[in-house]
Amino acid sequence: MRTITFEQVASAVEGMCIKANTKIGADVLAGLQKARETEESPLCRAILDRIIENDKIAAEEAIPICQDTGMTVVFVDWGQEVYFEGGSITDAINEGVRQGYTKGYLRKSVVNDPLERVNTKDNTPAVIHYNLVPGDKVHITVAPKGFGSENMSALRMFKPADGVEAVKEFVLQQVETAGSNPCPPIIVGVGIGGTMEKAAFLAKKALLREVGKNSSNPYYADLEKELLEKVNNLGIGPQGFGGRNTALAVNIETYPTHIAGMPCAVNINCHVARHTEIEL
């Protein structure tokens, strides 16, 4: 058994909160640069230039890429041979978020109740997903999620007879409805299968995949490519000003489901697509 302490987890999460909000991922930056090269509209090329410039300045000066520094979503793969000491791991993660958002001068956007809406003043609590896995390592992913894009999420409970065409129509309809609200070029996460909440989780997790990396399943890889082309043919474009690049990627994650159902969720990420990870 390995031992990991409260302080180790809190310190790791603190650093990841700051890094995710100030340094664009290399894969996302490469996706934006590719979009800039393929964009036909002069106005949209100029917009992509400004986005890329903004990302570089944020990294160089250690300032937030976007003013909405999000609600912190954390994915934890916890090795079953790891013992945690010093308190609750949930408390350790939230302490890391608290310190990261304070020391990094990041906007605190979380309210303590969805209806009473009093700000918690430290961006806690985080939304945390735990997964127990074999081994003696702990893998943590921190993914701050802004709500310009989060508010464009949707879930549909299809009948199996509706088939793949219903899924395609739903994804395209949701992107078209979202328009410029999620700050395109976007990444579209699609979750299919499981139950209602599992589909939503899959859609969120799909956003973590490296930009430009398709599903390992050839059927879904082809579906991702088809949907990406159709999304980019909608004409929304960077920041909603038209052009060819509405999305950088469409990522699909699936899970077995019931014979009577076909849940499908769509979760959209803005062009910042923040996330970072560490292994302890």
Secondary structure, DSSP 8 states (H G I E B T S, - for coil): -EEEEHHHHHHHHHHHHHHHHHS--HHHHHHHHHHHHH---HHHHHHHHHHHHHHHHHHHHT--SSS---EEEEEEEEETTEEEESS-HHHHHHHHHHHHHHHTT-----BSSTTT--B-SS----EEEEEEESSS-EEEEEEEE-HHHHTT-EEEEE-GGGHHHHHHHHHHHHHHHHTTTT-SSEEEEEEEEESHHHHHHHHHHHTTS-TT---SSHHHHHHHHHHHHHHHTT---GGGS-SS-SEEEEEEEEEEE-TT-EEEEEEEE-TT---EEEE-
